[in-house]
């Protein structure tokens, strides 16, 4: 079994899972949602990669009740803890997505998994749709900490077919956010 999956399945059994396993206090749900939205709210279909217990997905779906949300995660145990909403489908995918996003995930997955998620996003997004994610800049590769250079993320996105790449830094000096258009 995948080491990451084992870790998150075990974390789901922690009675304090809703309060642990998240970045520092300054990385609030509201802050992430503001960054993701980027003054845009014209969506019909949105996917979160690595939604876990729905810490971002659920409040996002509550804000946009007419939008369809999809959440995928490596851990079915985490998904089982996520609150249910009429406009959220877990562990399902659809085509013609307007937005795919991922926060605090790419820094914890190996290089090949990053590539696979970026390819998946490109495949599922509609023309003009956006991929938005956060990663940690660096070269460390150890269990649960897989940093990447901006150059490498740029290369992966371009190779997948994305264009209009916009890199921004928010919150933390080692964190980089990227928005890319299909």
N, C-alpha and C positions, 0 to 999 in steps of 0.2 A: 504494500500500500504506500502511496505517496506520502512522504514525510510531512509536507505541509497539510495535507488532508488529515493525517493523524493528529497533528498539533491542534487544528481548529475543531475537529470532532471532540477532542479532549477538553478544549477551552469551553465548548458549548455546555459541558456538564458542570462547569464552575458556577455555583449559585450567584456569584457576583458578575457574571459575564456581561450584563447590561452596563456595568460601570467600569469594567476593566478592558484591556486590550484595545485601547484607543490612544491616539497621540496625546500630547500634553493638553492641559486644560484650555490653552489659548486657541487650540484647533477645534473650535466649537462647530456643531452641526450648522448653525446659522451662518457662520463664516464660510464654511464649505459651500453651502447652498447658494450664497450670494456670488461666490466665485464661479460656480458652475453655471448659474443662470446668465451671468454676463449681460444683463438687461435684455434678455430674450425670453419670451414665454409663448412662442408660437409653435407648439409641439403637439403632435398626435400620439407618437410612440417613442418612449424613452427606455433605454436599457442601462442598468448599473451592473458592472462587472465587479464581483467580490462584494455583494450586498450584505453578507453575513446575517445578522439579526434584524436588519432593516434600519439601522441607525440613521442613515441618510435617506434611503429609499422611501420609508413610510412618511416622514414629514414632507418630503418632496411631493409624493402622491397626494397627500392631504391638501397641499397648496393648489394643485392642478387636478381637480377631481374629474375633469372631462378628458384628461389625457390617459392613455394606456401606459402603464409602467411594467417593466420586466426586470426581474432580478435573478442573477445567476451567482452561484458560489460553489467553491470546491467542497464545502462541507454541508451535506444534507442536514446534519445535526444543528448547525447554526440556522439554516433556513426554517427548520421546524419550530424555532423559537421566535421567528419573525411574526409580527402582528399581521393579520389578514385584512385586506382591503378589497373592495369590489374592483378597483382599477389597477390591482397588482397581480401579476402572475409570476410565480417563482419557478425556477429551473425550466423555463420555456423560452423560446426565441421566436421572433417574427422577422419578416423582411420590412423594408421601407421605414427603418428607424430614422427619426429626426435627430436624435442625440444618443450617443453612447458615452458614459462617463465612468471613471474609476478613481477613487480616492483612498490613499493609504494601503494600496494593494500591490502596485508594481514594484515597490521597494522590497516586498517580501517574497517575490516569485522569481524563479530562475529565468535566465535569458530566453530560452526557447518558449517558455510559457508567455512571456511578454510578446514575443513575435506572434504566437498563435492567437492571443487575444486581439492584437492589432489587426491581423488578417481577418479574424471573425468580425470585428467591428466594420472593416471595410466591406466585407461581403454583405452584411446585414443593413448597413446604412443606405438611405436613398441618396441619389445624386444631390449634392448640396448639403447633406447631413453632416454633423460634426462629431468628432471624437474629442473628448476632453479628459485628460488624466494628469495625475501628479506622480512624480518619481523623485528619487534621491540621486543627486549628482555625486559621483565618486567611482571608485574601483574596487570597493570591498565586495567580496563574494564569500559569504559564510552562511550557515543555515539561518534562514529567516531575514537575512540582510543582503540584498542583491542590488548594489548600486549600479548606475549606468551613466555614461557620459552623454552630454547633450548631443554631441556629434553622432553617437551610436543611435540614439532615439530618432534623430533627424534622418539617418540612413534607413532605419527600419520603416519609418512612416513613408518616406519617399519611395522606397522599394515596394511597399504595399499599394501605392498609387495615390496616397494623400497629397494634397497641395495646400497652399495658404497656411503654412505652419507658423503659429504664433507662440513663442516661448515667453513666459512671465514668471517672476518669482513673487511669492507671497509667504507670509508667516514665518518662514524659517530660512536661514541662509543656504542650506544645502538642498532645499526643496525647489523643484522646478515644475511648472505647470505648462502643459502644451495643449493647444487647440488646433485641430487639423480638419480640413474639409475634404469630403469625397468629391 
